[in-house]
């Protein structure tokens, strides 16, 4: 997820919000038979699966002592573009009162997920500070901060809905101790966004971090590809999928977020050449050394800022489907600028009738819309779709110890 765009990007978002002003609010109108039928079809064949969305961002301003915060620029009209941007994100995520932002965000998210026809768990992401190599916190480069303790506590309170994904920066002097502590609490996943947080996944100095993750059975959910939160070329370099070889070589299971579906980077196997991040991602997926460790999520692939042709590639690569998991990248699906069912219909990924039905669903529940959309996508030529298993809990992400829910029940005696 990104908060920092160009002035033009912010203006485009504003125009999108103005044109779709009601989209951020749930429509109370009943769904048409066509829209309801599309939902029913999307959930057909999923009865035996535990549905999981592996990519859901948390957001807060610190109300209720959550510890969450955003960069002050996002809260001041001295920085009008940043402030406007934040207002749009907040409104789309159901925040109507910034003094109550944290509970409103959670309430909205719970309401959206609990409206699914079948129970769905959301992997909620913490987000650590940006840090220098010496471990020092760089507050100026930190767009958002969501404490790991906050997402763990939310999952304790709502174990049927939330799965905690902590964010622990490898340059944090206390990183190894934190990994140990969170693993003892049942946490199974760690989130990085290198472009925004400043970690270099190929840095040999973080081998002890990787080795600790591997020993504890922790999975790394790592952004790959271009990130709009950071514009510096050096920062975008950190989104190169090839940099994650070091984690994999240390035995860490990795989920590459968004399948690297934006921008280009240096082809480290061919010095002096560049390649699309998506192509570098595919190279990693095709490397037999990483077959049992490397996964990817399909979050954000349907956004307007991404290349729909990459969806065709993934739909046609049935050999990779067992290594893909679902993710929504919420709250971005709730922001109209990032959504265009007409564009997907134009590219043949859905029909125009489905586009209209999906738009109805979007106005009622953008999280459900994202799910139904991905269940509806089909290859324009072959008709290939993502199989049902992608939308369930991935078998290799389960650990052979108590789940967080089991721990909560044992601690509370429930």
C-alpha positions in Angstrom: 0.0 0.0 0.0 1.2 3.5 -0.8 0.3 6.9 0.5 2.7 9.1 -1.4 1.9 9.9 -5.0 2.7 12.8 -7.3 0.6 15.9 -7.5 -1.0 14.5 -10.7 -1.7 11.2 -9.0 -3.4 12.9 -6.1 -5.5 15.0 -8.5 -6.5 11.9 -10.4 -7.5 10.2 -7.2 -9.6 13.3 -6.2 -11.3 13.2 -9.5 -12.0 9.5 -9.1 -13.5 10.1 -5.7 -15.6 13.0 -6.9 -17.0 10.9 -9.7 -17.7 8.0 -7.4 -18.4 9.9 -4.2 -20.9 7.3 -3.0 -18.6 4.3 -3.5 -16.9 4.8 -0.2 -20.2 4.4 1.6 -22.0 1.1 1.6 -25.0 1.1 -0.7 -28.3 0.1 1.0 -30.0 -0.8 -2.3 -30.7 -4.6 -2.7 -28.5 -6.4 -5.2 -29.9 -7.3 -8.6 -30.4 -11.0 -9.4 -27.4 -10.8 -11.7 -25.1 -9.5 -8.9 -26.4 -12.0 -6.4 -25.9 -14.8 -8.9 -22.3 -13.7 -9.4 -21.6 -13.8 -5.7 -23.2 -17.3 -5.4 -21.1 -18.5 -8.3 -17.9 -17.1 -6.7 -18.5 -19.1 -3.5 -19.5 -22.3 -5.3 -16.9 -25.0 -4.8 -15.3 -23.4 -1.7 -17.3 -25.3 0.9 -14.3 -27.3 2.1 -11.9 -24.4 2.3 -11.0 -22.1 5.1 -11.0 -18.8 3.2 -8.0 -16.4 3.9 -7.1 -13.0 2.6 -3.3 -12.8 3.1 -2.9 -9.1 2.4 -4.9 -6.7 4.5 -3.4 -3.4 5.7 -4.1 -2.0 9.1 -4.3 1.8 9.6 -4.6 4.0 12.6 -3.8 7.4 14.1 -3.3 6.3 17.7 -6.8 6.7 19.1 -7.4 4.2 21.9 -3.7 4.0 22.6 -3.1 1.6 19.7 0.3 3.1 19.0 -0.5 3.4 15.3 0.4 6.7 13.5 1.0 8.3 10.2 3.5 10.8 9.0 2.5 14.3 10.3 2.5 15.6 6.7 -0.6 13.5 6.1 -2.4 15.4 8.9 -1.6 19.0 8.0 -2.9 21.3 5.3 0.5 22.8 5.2 1.1 19.8 2.9 -2.1 20.0 0.9 -1.4 17.1 -1.5 -0.5 14.7 1.4 -3.4 15.9 3.4 -5.9 15.5 0.6 -4.5 12.0 -0.1 -4.9 11.0 3.5 -8.5 12.3 3.6 -9.3 10.1 0.6 -7.8 7.0 2.1 -9.5 7.7 5.4 -12.9 8.2 3.9 -12.7 5.2 1.6 -11.7 3.0 4.6 -14.8 4.2 6.5 -13.1 6.7 8.8 -15.5 9.6 9.4 -13.9 11.0 12.6 -10.1 11.1 12.8 -10.3 11.2 16.6 -11.8 7.7 16.4 -9.9 6.5 13.3 -8.5 3.3 14.8 -11.7 1.7 16.1 -13.7 3.0 13.0 -11.2 1.3 10.7 -11.4 -2.0 12.6 -15.2 -1.9 12.8 -15.5 -1.2 9.1 -13.1 -4.1 8.2 -15.0 -6.5 10.5 -18.3 -5.5 9.0 -17.1 -6.0 5.5 -15.5 -9.4 6.2 -18.5 -10.7 8.2 -20.8 -9.9 5.4 -19.2 -12.6 3.2 -21.5 -15.6 2.6 -18.7 -17.9 4.0 -16.5 -17.0 7.0 -13.2 -15.4 5.8 -10.1 -14.7 7.8 -8.0 -11.6 7.2 -4.2 -11.5 7.6 -3.8 -8.0 9.1 -0.4 -6.4 8.5 1.7 -4.5 10.9 4.1 -2.0 9.5 7.4 -1.1 11.1 9.3 2.2 10.9 11.7 3.0 8.1 15.2 2.5 9.5 18.8 3.2 8.6 21.4 0.4 8.4 22.5 1.3 12.0 19.0 0.6 13.2 18.0 4.2 13.8 14.4 5.1 13.1 13.9 7.5 10.1 10.6 9.2 11.0 10.7 11.5 7.9 10.6 8.5 5.6 8.0 6.6 7.6 4.6 7.1 6.0 2.7 4.8 8.3 3.5 2.9 11.5 1.4 0.0 12.7 2.9 -1.7 15.8 3.2 -5.4 15.8 1.7 -5.6 19.2 -1.5 -3.9 17.9 -2.2 -6.5 15.2 -1.4 -9.3 17.7 -3.9 -7.8 20.1 -6.5 -7.3 17.4 -6.2 -11.0 16.5 -6.5 -12.0 20.1 -9.8 -10.0 20.3 -11.1 -11.3 17.0 -9.6 -14.7 16.4 -12.3 -15.8 14.1 -11.7 -12.9 11.8 -8.0 -11.8 12.1 -4.6 -13.5 11.7 -1.7 -11.3 12.9 1.2 -10.5 10.5 3.9 -8.6 12.4 6.4 -6.2 10.8 9.9 -6.5 12.4 12.7 -4.5 10.7 15.8 -6.6 10.3 18.0 -3.6 11.2 16.2 -3.2 14.5 18.8 -4.0 17.2 16.1 -6.0 19.0 14.9 -7.8 15.9 15.9 -11.4 16.8 14.4 -11.1 20.3 11.2 -9.8 18.8 10.9 -12.6 16.3 11.3 -15.1 19.1 8.7 -13.3 21.2 6.1 -13.1 18.5 6.6 -16.7 17.4 5.9 -17.8 21.0 2.6 -15.9 20.8 1.6 -18.0 17.7 2.5 -15.4 15.0 3.4 -17.1 11.7 4.1 -14.3 9.3 6.3 -11.2 9.0 5.7 -8.3 6.6 8.3 -6.2 4.8 8.0 -3.4 2.3 11.7 -2.8 1.5 11.2 0.2 -0.8 9.5 2.1 2.0 11.1 0.6 5.1 14.7 0.7 3.9 15.8 -2.9 4.4 18.0 -4.6 1.7 16.8 -8.2 1.4 20.2 -9.2 -0.1 22.2 -7.8 2.8 24.5 -10.5 4.2 24.4 -8.8 7.6 20.8 -10.0 8.1 21.6 -13.7 7.7 21.0 -14.2 11.4 17.6 -12.7 11.0 16.8 -15.1 8.2 18.2 -18.0 10.1 16.0 -17.2 13.1 13.0 -16.9 10.8 13.7 -20.3 9.3 14.2 -21.9 12.7 11.0 -20.5 14.0 9.0 -21.4 10.8 8.1 -17.8 10.1 7.0 -16.8 6.6 8.1 -13.6 5.0 5.4 -11.6 3.2 7.5 -9.2 1.2 6.5 -6.5 -1.3 8.3 -6.9 -4.6 8.2 -4.5 -7.6 7.7 -0.7 -7.7 6.2 1.0 -4.7 4.6 4.4 -5.1 5.4 5.5 -1.5 9.0 6.1 -2.4 10.3 7.8 -5.5 14.1 7.5 -5.0 15.8 5.1 -7.5 17.8 3.5 -4.7 14.6 2.8 -2.8 12.9 1.2 -5.8 16.0 -1.0 -6.2 15.0 -2.7 -3.0 11.9 -4.0 -4.6 13.9 -6.2 -7.0 12.5 -9.8 -6.7 16.0 -11.2 -7.2 17.2 -9.7 -3.9 15.1 -12.3 -2.1 17.3 -15.1 -3.1 19.2 -14.6 0.1 16.2 -15.2 2.2 15.3 -18.3 0.3 18.9 -19.6 0.4 18.6 -19.3 4.2 15.6 -21.5 4.2 12.9 -18.8 4.7 9.5 -19.3 3.1 8.7 -16.2 1.1 5.4 -14.8 -0.3 6.1 -12.2 -3.0 3.4 -9.7 -2.7 1.6 -8.5 -5.9 3.7 -11.0 -8.0 6.1 -8.1 -8.7 3.6 -6.6 -11.0 4.9 -3.0 -11.4 8.0 -1.3 -12.7 11.4 -2.5 -13.8 14.7 -3.2 -12.1 18.3 -4.2 -12.8 18.6 -7.7 -14.0 21.3 -8.8 -11.5 22.0 -11.9 -13.7 22.8 -9.7 -16.6 24.7 -6.6 -15.3 23.9 -3.5 -17.2 20.5 -4.7 -18.3 17.1 -4.1 -16.8 13.9 -6.2 -16.8 10.3 -5.9 -15.7 9.9 -6.9 -12.1 7.1 -9.3 -13.1 9.5 -11.1 -15.4 12.1 -11.3 -12.6 9.4 -12.6 -10.3 8.6 -15.4 -12.9 12.3 -16.3 -13.1 12.3 -16.8 -9.4 9.2 -18.9 -9.4 10.7 -21.0 -12.2 13.9 -21.6 -10.3 13.7 -25.3 -9.1 15.7 -24.5 -6.0 12.8 -22.4 -4.6 9.9 -24.6 -5.6 9.1 -25.6 -2.0 9.8 -22.2 -0.4 8.6 -19.4 -2.8 4.9 -18.4 -3.0 3.2 -15.2 -4.3 0.0 -13.4 -3.6 -2.4 -12.0 -6.2 -3.2 -8.8 -4.3 -3.5 -5.6 -6.4 -3.2 -7.3 -9.8 -6.6 -5.9 -10.9 -5.8 -2.3 -9.9 -5.9 0.3 -12.7 -2.2 1.1 -12.2 -1.1 -2.4 -13.2 -0.7 -4.3 -16.5 -3.7 -6.6 -17.1 -1.6 -8.8 -19.4 0.2 -10.1 -16.3 -3.1 -11.5 -15.1 -3.4 -13.4 -18.3 0.1 -14.9 -17.7 -0.8 -16.0 -14.2 -4.2 -17.4 -15.3 -2.4 -19.5 -18.0 0.4 -20.7 -15.7 -1.5 -23.6 -14.1 1.9 -25.0 -12.9 2.2 -22.0 -10.5 -1.4 -22.0 -9.2 -0.5 -24.2 -6.2 2.0 -21.5 -5.1 -0.4 -18.6 -5.3 -2.5 -17.2 -2.5 -5.3 -14.6 -2.4 -4.9 -11.1 -1.1 -7.0 -7.9 -1.4 -4.5 -5.1 -0.5 -7.3 -3.5 1.4 -8.1 -0.6 1.8 -7.0 0.1 -1.8 -10.0 -1.8 -3.3 -12.2 0.7 -1.4 -10.6 3.6 -3.4 -12.4 4.2 -6.7 -9.3 5.4 -8.5 -7.8 2.0 -8.3 -10.8 0.1 -9.6 -12.2 -0.1 -13.1 -14.4 -3.1 -14.0 -14.9 -1.5 -17.5 -11.1 -1.7 -18.1 -11.1 -5.4 -17.2 -14.1 -6.0 -19.5 -12.4 -4.2 -22.3 -9.4 -6.5 -21.9 -11.6 -9.5 -22.0 -11.0 -10.7 -18.4 -14.7 -10.4 -17.5 -17.8 -9.8 -19.5 -19.7 -6.5 -19.6 -22.6 -8.0 -17.8 -20.3 -9.2 -15.1 -18.7 -5.7 -15.0 -22.1 -4.2 -14.2 -22.8 -6.8 -11.5 -19.4 -6.3 -9.9 -20.0 -2.6 -9.8 -23.1 -3.2 -7.7 -21.2 -5.5 -5.4 -18.5 -2.9 -5.1 -20.9 -0.2 -3.9 -22.1 -2.5 -1.1 -18.9 -4.2 -0.1 -15.5 -3.4 -1.7 -13.8 -6.3 0.1 -16.4 -8.8 -1.2 -16.1 -7.2 -4.6 -12.3 -7.9 -4.7 -12.9 -11.5 -3.8 -15.7 -12.0 -6.3 -13.8 -10.2 -9.1 -10.8 -12.6 -8.7 -13.1 -15.6 -8.7 -14.7 -14.3 -11.9 -11.5 -13.5 -13.9 -10.9 -15.7 -16.9 -8.3 -15.8 -19.6 -9.7 -14.1 -22.7 -8.7 -16.9 -25.1 -8.6 -20.1 -23.0 -11.2 -19.3 -20.3 -8.7 -20.4 -17.6 -9.5 -19.2 -14.1 -7.7 -19.2 -10.7 -8.6 -22.4 -9.0 -10.6 -22.5 -5.7 -7.5 -23.5 -3.6 -5.9 -20.1 -4.2 -8.6 -18.6 -2.0 -8.1 -21.0 0.9 -5.5 -21.3 3.6 -2.3 -22.5 2.0 -1.2 -25.8 3.4 2.5 -24.9 3.7 1.7 -21.8 5.8 0.3 -23.8 8.7 2.7 -24.6 11.5 2.7 -27.8 13.6 2.0 -26.0 16.9 -1.0 -24.3 18.5 -2.7 -21.6 16.4 -3.1 -18.2 17.9 -6.8 -19.0 18.4 -5.9 -22.1 20.4 -3.6 -20.1 22.6 -6.2 -17.5 23.2 -8.7 -20.1 24.3 -6.2 -21.8 26.5 -5.2 -18.5 28.2 -8.8 -17.4 28.7 -10.2 -20.8 29.5 -12.8 -20.4 26.8 
